[in-house]
Structure formats: C-alpha cells, structure tokens
Amino acid sequence: MLIAGPALRAMAAGCDELVVLAGPQGAEAARLLPGVDDVLVWECPWIAAHPPAVDSTAVTELVAVLAARQLDGACVFTSFHQSVLPTALLLRLAGVAWIAGISEDYPGSLLDLRHRVAEDIPEPERALSLARAAGFTLPPGDDGRLAVRRPLPHVDALVPDPPYVVLHPGTAVPARAWPVQRFAETAQLLNAAGWPVVVTGSPAERRLTAQVSSAAAVCDLGGRTQLPELAAILAGAAAVVVANTGPAHLAAAVGTPVVSLFAPTVPAVKWAPYG
C-alpha cells in the first residue's frame, strides 16, 4: 500500500474524493497516506499469503458497499505478479463505469484502460504510471517520493534519545527473512560502537524481538506499537536495518536511511525502498 502513495496523491489532486479499498493490513497503511479520504476494508481471497475461503455472501456484501458509494471510476493497483481482473470484475458488478489497471492478460470488458509497463521498474513508478495513464498527475511541488501524513504521534517515552538505530527482524514472508542471529550480532556490534538500538516488531513477532534483546542491550518494542507509532519511531532513527518487508518502505516514506536486506526470491530493482 505504501508504494502506491505517489499514485494516490496524483489521483487525489484530480478528484473530489479518493476512496481506497484494501485488506486489513493495507488499510492501516492507507490511513497514513496523504490524499486518502476514506478506506474500505475487505480481506481479499486471492492476494494474501494465507487467504480466506471464497465466501459468496462476503463478495455480495462488498459489491453492495461499492455500489452504494456510486464511484465514478477506479484504478486497480497490484504488484507485478498479481492480476487486476478479479477486483475489476467486482467493481464492474458494483456499477463502476470506468476501470483502469495494469494487465498482461486479456481483460475483455473488465477494463476500460488496459495499461502496460516495462518489467524492471520500481513498484512506486509502476503504480504512478497507471495513475498518469488514467489522466492524473502529481500536484506542483510533489517530488513523487513515498510519504506519510504529518504530524506523527509523539513516541519520546518509548525510545532512547536520538540518535538510535532501529532493527526490524520480522518479515511478512519467511523466505525474505534475514536470520535472527544476524540481527542479534548486528545489535551487539552497534552496542559496541556506542549506538542505542531499538528493536521493533508486530505482536506476532515478539519472539523474534525477544531473541535479539536477549543477546544485546536494546529497547525491545515488539508488539508495542501500531503503524503510526512505528512510523514516528522510524522517523527519529539514524538508520533502519530491515529485510524486504513493509517497515523498509515505511522508513523510506519518513525519510530515514534504510539498509534493506533482500533474499534472492524478490527483485530488488522493483522492491527496494524508494526514496
């Protein structure tokens, strides 16, 4: 979701109201994005790593919610390996008259604008190219970088006095993870060099953050922050060390230098922090 931020700002500059449809995790990020007026939440059964079963009642309810909004048009943003067509079908069933998306597959009547892009471009540029093809441009002075709403929450009570370094050992997908013992060793090296260290993670990642904090003197915030607080913590850091996962993009969005560690399963040219 964060990487669609520049595209959404372009759309917001050219429409009266910008509504974002997102899954539960994406919705939290969407609420941080400048230009977004409203967020609709739906857990999509064809995107998540552990997707819910297809539920005809849930699909029917979503179509009804979308129809009630009387949307003038829609851009469907996906990453390079996802299809826009299932979402386009639901939007069409909801009566959305004009739909745009990036698609290699033949869309039939599901897309009014079938956009294509080069393969090896950063994902934020890929999304922004769709918005531009749909007739939207960034407002004057907008540099097209990732960004979040300001001001961010006050987190002084949670973290050491700056400067500090943030380590985020968790990932959304295990194949992208850097071994937790490497994060522990990194914390020890930073301690030895005199750097305060903050370790962050979701409630599900408390075990990982505890493993790092047991090996070094760190401020363990595993499970203790929501996304706005995490953004503020990253904004106050001198640097962030993280695998290829959401907080890498969040760090880029708040302007903090990022050391993002990539597994060979994901092309860095597409997914490196954009800033």
KEKE-3310 file (N, C-alpha, C; in steps of 0.2 Angstrom, whole numbers, plus 5000, padded with zeros to 4 digits):
npx = (5004:5010:5018:5010:5007:5012:5005:4992:4992:4993:4980:4972:4974:4966:4953:4937:4935:4944:4943:4949:4951:4955:4965:4965:4978:4983:4974:4978:4990:4985:4978:4987:4992:4994:4981:4971:4954:4945:4943:4940:4938:4942:4945:4953:4951:4961:4974:4981:4994:4990:4975:4958:4944:4934:4919:4903:4893:4901:4907:4896:4891:4902:4901:4889:4892:4901:4893:4884:4892:4893:4903:4914:4924:4938:4955:4965:4977:4990:5004:5018:5016:5003:4985:4974:4961:4951:4947:4943:4932:4923:4921:4915:4903:4898:4894:4903:4908:4920:4936:4953:4968:4984:4988:4993:4986:4972:4958:4945:4929:4932:4941:4943:4954:4968:4983:5000:5017:5035:5045:5056:5055:5054:5042:5034:5035:5029:5015:5012:5013:5002:4992:4995:4992:4979:4975:4979:4989:5004:5003:5009:5026:5026:5037:5036:5040:5039:5028:5021:5006:5008:5006:5016:5013:5019:5033:5042:5043:5044:5056:5075:5085:5087:5103:5097:5097:5087:5082:5073:5067:5058:5047:5035:5034:5042:5052:5059:5066:5080:5092:5088:5099:5108:5103:5104:5118:5121:5115:5124:5136:5132:5130:5143:5149:5143:5130:5113:5100:5085:5073:5060:5044:5029:5014:5014:5027:5035:5042:5054:5059:5062:5072:5083:5084:5088:5101:5108:5110:5096:5082:5067:5053:5044:5028:5022:5018:5007:5005:5006:5014:5025:5030:5033:5044:5053:5055:5063:5075:5092:5096:5089:5088:5083:5073:5067:5053:5037:5040:5052:5049:5041:5050:5057:5047:5047:5058:5070:5087:5089:5094:5091:5088:5089:5082:5086:5074:5066:5065:5076:5076:5063:5058:5066:5068:5060:5066)
npy = (4994:5006:5009:5013:5026:5038:5038:5038:5051:5058:5055:5060:5073:5076:5073:5073:5066:5053:5036:5022:5004:4991:4977:4971:4973:4982:4992:4999:5005:5013:5023:5031:5038:5053:5062:5052:5050:5041:5024:5008:4992:4975:4958:4950:4936:4931:4936:4937:4929:4918:4916:4919:4908:4908:4917:4918:4926:4936:4942:4947:4956:4965:4970:4977:4987:4994:4998:5006:5017:5024:5026:5035:5030:5019:5014:5000:4994:4984:4973:4967:4953:4950:4949:4960:4957:4950:4959:4970:4964:4963:4977:4981:4974:4981:4992:5002:5013:5015:5008:5006:4997:4988:4976:4961:4950:4947:4958:4958:4965:4970:4980:4997:5005:4997:4995:4995:4991:4993:4979:4980:4991:5002:4998:5009:5018:5011:5010:5024:5026:5021:5029:5041:5037:5036:5049:5057:5068:5072:5085:5102:5104:5091:5078:5065:5055:5042:5045:5050:5055:5069:5078:5065:5053:5057:5049:5049:5044:5030:5027:5028:5043:5052:5051:5035:5017:5007:4991:4979:4963:4955:4948:4948:4937:4922:4917:4929:4933:4938:4929:4928:4927:4935:4947:4949:4949:4960:4970:4968:4973:4986:4991:4990:5000:5011:5014:5017:5005:5000:4989:4983:4976:4967:4961:4947:4945:4945:4935:4935:4948:4947:4937:4945:4955:4948:4945:4957:4974:4982:4992:4985:4984:4975:4971:4982:4993:5003:5006:5020:5024:5017:5022:5035:5031:5026:5037:5045:5039:5036:5027:5012:4995:4981:4968:4964:4970:4977:4988:4993:5001:5010:5016:5023:5031:5040:5046:5041:5034:5018:5001:4988:4971:4959:4944:4932:4929:4939:4953:4966:4978:4981:4982:4988:5000:5016:5031)
npz = (5000:5004:4994:4984:4986:4980:4968:4972:4978:4966:4960:4970:4969:4958:4959:4968:4979:4986:4988:4996:4993:5003:5010:5027:5033:5023:5024:5036:5033:5022:5029:5033:5022:5013:5005:5005:5007:5012:5018:5013:5020:5016:5016:5004:4995:4985:4986:4999:5009:5016:5012:5015:5013:4998:4999:4995:5001:5007:4996:4989:4998:4998:4985:4986:4995:4988:4977:4983:4986:4974:4964:4953:4945:4944:4949:4948:4958:4958:4962:4952:4950:4952:4947:4940:4937:4945:4955:4946:4941:4952:4954:4942:4943:4953:4947:4943:4931:4924:4923:4927:4925:4926:4915:4908:4904:4894:4896:4892:4894:4906:4909:4906:4903:4899:4904:4901:4907:4908:4913:4923:4933:4947:4959:4965:4954:4944:4949:4949:4935:4930:4936:4929:4916:4917:4918:4928:4938:4948:4960:4958:4965:4971:4974:4971:4979:4992:5005:5021:5031:5041:5057:5065:5078:5096:5102:5112:5124:5122:5116:5116:5118:5103:5093:5087:5082:5072:5072:5063:5064:5059:5045:5032:5024:5027:5018:5015:5025:5036:5045:5062:5071:5065:5066:5080:5081:5074:5083:5094:5089:5086:5098:5104:5096:5102:5099:5103:5102:5095:5094:5084:5080:5076:5086:5083:5081:5093:5099:5090:5092:5105:5105:5099:5109:5120:5117:5117:5123:5121:5116:5117:5108:5103:5097:5103:5097:5086:5068:5065:5076:5074:5063:5067:5076:5067:5060:5069:5069:5066:5057:5048:5050:5040:5033:5017:5018:5024:5034:5029:5018:5024:5032:5022:5018:5028:5027:5032:5032:5025:5027:5018:5017:5005:5000:4987:4981:4978:4966:4968:4961:4959:4971:4981:4994:4991:4989)
capx = (5000:5014:5022:5005:5006:5013:5000:4986:4992:4991:4973:4968:4974:4962:4946:4934:4935:4948:4942:4954:4949:4961:4964:4966:4985:4984:4970:4981:4994:4981:4976:4993:4994:4991:4976:4966:4948:4941:4946:4935:4942:4939:4950:4953:4953:4966:4980:4985:4998:4985:4969:4952:4940:4929:4913:4899:4890:4905:4908:4890:4891:4907:4898:4883:4895:4904:4888:4881:4897:4892:4910:4914:4929:4943:4961:4966:4984:4993:5011:5019:5014:4996:4981:4969:4955:4946:4945:4940:4925:4919:4920:4911:4897:4896:4892:4908:4908:4927:4941:4959:4973:4990:4986:4996:4980:4966:4953:4938:4926:4933:4945:4942:4961:4972:4989:5006:5023:5041:5046:5061:5055:5052:5034:5030:5034:5024:5009:5011:5012:4995:4988:4996:4989:4972:4974:4980:4996:5006:5002:5016:5030:5026:5043:5034:5043:5035:5027:5015:5003:5011:5012:5016:5012:5024:5035:5048:5043:5046:5063:5080:5086:5091:5101:5097:5097:5081:5082:5066:5069:5052:5045:5028:5035:5048:5058:5063:5069:5087:5092:5088:5105:5112:5101:5107:5125:5121:5114:5130:5141:5130:5131:5150:5151:5140:5124:5107:5097:5078:5070:5053:5040:5022:5013:5016:5035:5038:5048:5060:5062:5065:5079:5088:5085:5092:5108:5111:5106:5092:5075:5063:5046:5040:5021:5020:5017:5003:5009:5008:5019:5031:5032:5037:5050:5057:5057:5068:5081:5098:5096:5085:5091:5077:5073:5062:5046:5034:5044:5058:5045:5039:5056:5059:5042:5048:5065:5076:5091:5087:5098:5086:5092:5085:5083:5086:5067:5062:5069:5077:5075:5056:5055:5070:5065:5060:5066)
capy = (5000:5012:5011:5016:5033:5044:5037:5040:5058:5061:5054:5064:5080:5077:5071:5076:5061:5047:5030:5016:4998:4987:4972:4973:4976:4988:4998:5003:5009:5018:5028:5035:5041:5059:5062:5047:5052:5036:5017:5002:4986:4969:4953:4948:4929:4929:4940:4936:4923:4914:4919:4916:4904:4912:4917:4922:4931:4942:4945:4951:4962:4970:4973:4981:4993:4998:5001:5012:5023:5027:5028:5037:5027:5015:5012:4994:4994:4977:4972:4964:4946:4950:4950:4965:4956:4948:4965:4973:4961:4965:4984:4981:4971:4986:4998:5007:5013:5016:5005:5005:4993:4985:4969:4957:4946:4950:4959:4958:4971:4972:4986:5002:5006:4992:4999:4990:4995:4989:4974:4981:4997:5001:4997:5015:5021:5007:5012:5031:5026:5019:5035:5045:5034:5037:5056:5060:5070:5074:5092:5105:5103:5084:5075:5058:5050:5039:5050:5049:5061:5073:5076:5058:5053:5058:5042:5050:5039:5023:5026:5032:5049:5051:5046:5027:5013:5003:4984:4976:4957:4951:4949:4946:4931:4919:4917:4935:4934:4938:4925:4932:4928:4940:4954:4949:4950:4967:4974:4968:4977:4993:4992:4991:5006:5016:5016:5014:5001:4999:4983:4983:4970:4966:4956:4940:4945:4946:4930:4937:4954:4944:4934:4950:4958:4943:4945:4963:4979:4985:4994:4980:4987:4970:4971:4988:4999:5002:5008:5027:5025:5014:5027:5040:5028:5026:5044:5048:5034:5037:5022:5006:4988:4978:4964:4966:4970:4984:4994:4996:5006:5015:5020:5027:5036:5045:5049:5038:5029:5011:4995:4983:4965:4956:4937:4931:4927:4945:4958:4972:4983:4983:4982:4992:5006:5021:5037)
capz = (5000:5004:4987:4979:4989:4975:4963:4976:4979:4960:4960:4975:4966:4952:4960:4974:4985:4985:4992:4995:4995:5005:5015:5034:5034:5019:5027:5041:5029:5018:5033:5034:5016:5011:5000:5005:5011:5016:5017:5014:5021:5013:5015:4998:4995:4980:4987:5005:5009:5019:5011:5017:5008:4994:5003:4991:5004:5008:4989:4988:5003:4996:4979:4988:4998:4982:4973:4987:4985:4967:4962:4946:4942:4949:4946:4952:4959:4960:4961:4946:4950:4954:4942:4942:4934:4949:4958:4941:4940:4957:4953:4937:4946:4958:4943:4942:4924:4921:4927:4924:4928:4923:4914:4903:4902:4890:4901:4890:4896:4913:4910:4900:4901:4900:4904:4901:4909:4907:4918:4928:4936:4954:4960:4965:4947:4941:4951:4946:4928:4929:4938:4924:4910:4918:4917:4935:4938:4954:4960:4958:4971:4974:4970:4969:4984:4997:5011:5026:5034:5047:5061:5068:5086:5100:5104:5116:5130:5120:5113:5119:5115:5096:5088:5088:5076:5073:5069:5062:5062:5056:5038:5031:5021:5029:5013:5014:5032:5037:5051:5068:5075:5062:5069:5087:5081:5072:5089:5098:5085:5086:5106:5105:5093:5106:5097:5106:5097:5096:5090:5083:5078:5077:5091:5081:5081:5099:5100:5087:5095:5112:5104:5098:5115:5125:5115:5117:5126:5116:5118:5114:5107:5099:5099:5107:5093:5080:5062:5066:5081:5071:5058:5071:5079:5061:5058:5073:5069:5062:5051:5050:5046:5040:5027:5012:5021:5025:5038:5024:5014:5029:5034:5016:5017:5033:5025:5036:5028:5026:5025:5017:5016:5000:4998:4980:4979:4976:4963:4972:4956:4959:4978:4985:4997:4986:4992)
cpx = (5004:5017:5017:5004:5007:5007:4993:4986:4990:4983:4969:4968:4969:4955:4944:4935:4939:4946:4946:4951:4955:4960:4966:4973:4986:4980:4974:4986:4991:4979:4981:4995:4990:4986:4971:4960:4945:4944:4941:4940:4938:4945:4949:4955:4958:4972:4984:4989:4994:4978:4963:4948:4935:4922:4908:4895:4894:4906:4902:4889:4896:4904:4893:4886:4898:4899:4885:4886:4896:4898:4910:4919:4934:4950:4963:4974:4986:5001:5012:5017:5007:4991:4976:4962:4949:4943:4941:4933:4921:4917:4915:4904:4894:4894:4897:4909:4915:4932:4947:4964:4979:4988:4990:4990:4975:4960:4946:4935:4927:4937:4943:4949:4965:4979:4995:5012:5029:5042:5050:5061:5052:5044:5031:5030:5029:5017:5007:5010:5005:4990:4989:4992:4981:4970:4976:4988:4998:5005:5009:5019:5030:5032:5041:5037:5038:5034:5021:5012:5008:5006:5011:5015:5019:5026:5041:5049:5044:5053:5069:5081:5089:5098:5101:5096:5091:5083:5075:5067:5064:5051:5038:5029:5042:5054:5062:5067:5077:5087:5092:5094:5109:5110:5104:5114:5126:5120:5120:5135:5139:5131:5138:5152:5147:5133:5118:5103:5090:5076:5063:5050:5033:5021:5015:5024:5038:5043:5054:5063:5065:5072:5084:5089:5089:5099:5112:5107:5102:5085:5070:5055:5042:5033:5018:5018:5011:5007:5010:5014:5026:5034:5036:5043:5055:5060:5062:5074:5086:5098:5091:5088:5085:5077:5068:5055:5043:5037:5050:5055:5043:5045:5058:5054:5043:5055:5071:5080:5089:5093:5093:5089:5087:5087:5083:5079:5063:5067:5070:5076:5068:5054:5060:5066:5066:5060:5073)
cpy = (5006:5014:5014:5024:5038:5044:5039:5048:5061:5060:5059:5072:5081:5074:5074:5072:5055:5041:5025:5010:4994:4982:4975:4976:4982:4994:5002:5007:5015:5024:5033:5039:5048:5058:5057:5050:5047:5029:5012:4996:4979:4964:4949:4940:4927:4933:4938:4929:4917:4916:4916:4912:4909:4912:4921:4927:4938:4946:4950:4957:4967:4974:4978:4988:4997:5002:5007:5018:5027:5030:5029:5033:5023:5014:5006:4994:4987:4978:4968:4957:4945:4952:4956:4963:4954:4954:4969:4970:4963:4973:4985:4979:4977:4992:5003:5007:5013:5013:5004:5000:4991:4978:4966:4952:4950:4951:4959:4965:4973:4978:4991:5005:5000:4994:4993:4994:4990:4985:4977:4989:4997:5001:5004:5019:5017:5009:5019:5031:5025:5025:5040:5043:5036:5045:5060:5062:5072:5082:5095:5105:5096:5081:5068:5053:5047:5045:5047:5055:5063:5077:5068:5059:5054:5051:5043:5045:5032:5022:5030:5039:5048:5053:5039:5024:5008:4996:4981:4969:4953:4953:4946:4939:4928:4918:4923:4937:4934:4934:4930:4933:4933:4947:4954:4951:4958:4972:4974:4973:4984:4995:4994:4997:5012:5018:5013:5010:5000:4993:4983:4977:4970:4961:4949:4939:4946:4941:4932:4943:4952:4941:4939:4953:4954:4943:4951:4968:4983:4987:4989:4982:4982:4970:4977:4994:4998:5006:5016:5028:5022:5019:5033:5038:5028:5033:5047:5044:5037:5033:5016:5000:4984:4973:4967:4965:4977:4989:4997:5002:5011:5019:5025:5033:5042:5048:5047:5033:5022:5006:4990:4977:4961:4948:4937:4930:4933:4950:4964:4978:4985:4985:4986:4998:5012:5028:5041)
cpz = (5000:4998:4982:4981:4984:4970:4966:4977:4972:4959:4964:4972:4960:4953:4967:4980:4982:4990:4991:4997:4997:5009:5022:5035:5029:5021:5032:5038:5025:5022:5034:5028:5015:5005:5000:5010:5015:5014:5018:5015:5019:5013:5009:4998:4989:4981:4993:5005:5012:5018:5014:5011:5004:4997:4998:4994:5005:5002:4988:4992:5000:4990:4981:4991:4993:4978:4977:4987:4979:4964:4955:4942:4947:4945:4951:4952:4962:4959:4955:4945:4951:4948:4945:4941:4939:4953:4953:4940:4945:4956:4947:4939:4950:4954:4942:4934:4921:4926:4923:4928:4923:4922:4908:4900:4899:4895:4898:4891:4903:4914:4904:4898:4903:4899:4904:4903:4908:4913:4924:4930:4943:4955:4961:4958:4943:4942:4948:4939:4926:4930:4932:4918:4911:4919:4923:4935:4945:4954:4960:4965:4974:4970:4969:4973:4988:5002:5015:5028:5040:5050:5063:5075:5089:5103:5109:5122:5129:5118:5117:5115:5108:5097:5090:5082:5077:5069:5069:5060:5058:5048:5037:5028:5024:5024:5012:5020:5032:5044:5057:5072:5072:5065:5076:5086:5079:5078:5093:5095:5086:5094:5107:5102:5097:5103:5101:5101:5100:5091:5090:5079:5080:5083:5090:5081:5087:5101:5096:5090:5102:5111:5103:5105:5120:5123:5116:5121:5121:5120:5114:5113:5103:5102:5103:5103:5087:5074:5063:5071:5078:5066:5062:5074:5073:5059:5062:5073:5064:5056:5053:5046:5046:5033:5022:5014:5022:5028:5034:5020:5018:5031:5028:5016:5023:5032:5029:5032:5030:5023:5024:5014:5011:5000:4990:4977:4976:4972:4966:4967:4957:4966:4983:4988:4992:4989:4990)
residu = (MET:LEU:ILE:ALA:GLY:PRO:ALA:LEU:ARG:ALA:MET:ALA:ALA:GLY:CYS:ASP:GLU:LEU:VAL:VAL:LEU:ALA:GLY:PRO:GLN:GLY:ALA:GLU:ALA:ALA:ARG:LEU:LEU:PRO:GLY:VAL:ASP:ASP:VAL:LEU:VAL:TRP:GLU:CYS:PRO:TRP:ILE:ALA:ALA:HIS:PRO:PRO:ALA:VAL:ASP:SER:THR:ALA:VAL:THR:GLU:LEU:VAL:ALA:VAL:LEU:ALA:ALA:ARG:GLN:LEU:ASP:GLY:ALA:CYS:VAL:PHE:THR:SER:PHE:HIS:GLN:SER:VAL:LEU:PRO:THR:ALA:LEU:LEU:LEU:ARG:LEU:ALA:GLY:VAL:ALA:TRP:ILE:ALA:GLY:ILE:SER:GLU:ASP:TYR:PRO:GLY:SER:LEU:LEU:ASP:LEU:ARG:HIS:ARG:VAL:ALA:GLU:ASP:ILE:PRO:GLU:PRO:GLU:ARG:ALA:LEU:SER:LEU:ALA:ARG:ALA:ALA:GLY:PHE:THR:LEU:PRO:PRO:GLY:ASP:ASP:GLY:ARG:LEU:ALA:VAL:ARG:ARG:PRO:LEU:PRO:HIS:VAL:ASP:ALA:LEU:VAL:PRO:ASP:PRO:PRO:TYR:VAL:VAL:LEU:HIS:PRO:GLY:THR:ALA:VAL:PRO:ALA:ARG:ALA:TRP:PRO:VAL:GLN:ARG:PHE:ALA:GLU:THR:ALA:GLN:LEU:LEU:ASN:ALA:ALA:GLY:TRP:PRO:VAL:VAL:VAL:THR:GLY:SER:PRO:ALA:GLU:ARG:ARG:LEU:THR:ALA:GLN:VAL:SER:SER:ALA:ALA:ALA:VAL:CYS:ASP:LEU:GLY:GLY:ARG:THR:GLN:LEU:PRO:GLU:LEU:ALA:ALA:ILE:LEU:ALA:GLY:ALA:ALA:ALA:VAL:VAL:VAL:ALA:ASN:THR:GLY:PRO:ALA:HIS:LEU:ALA:ALA:ALA:VAL:GLY:THR:PRO:VAL:VAL:SER:LEU:PHE:ALA:PRO:THR:VAL:PRO:ALA:VAL:LYS:TRP:ALA:PRO:TYR:GLY)
# end
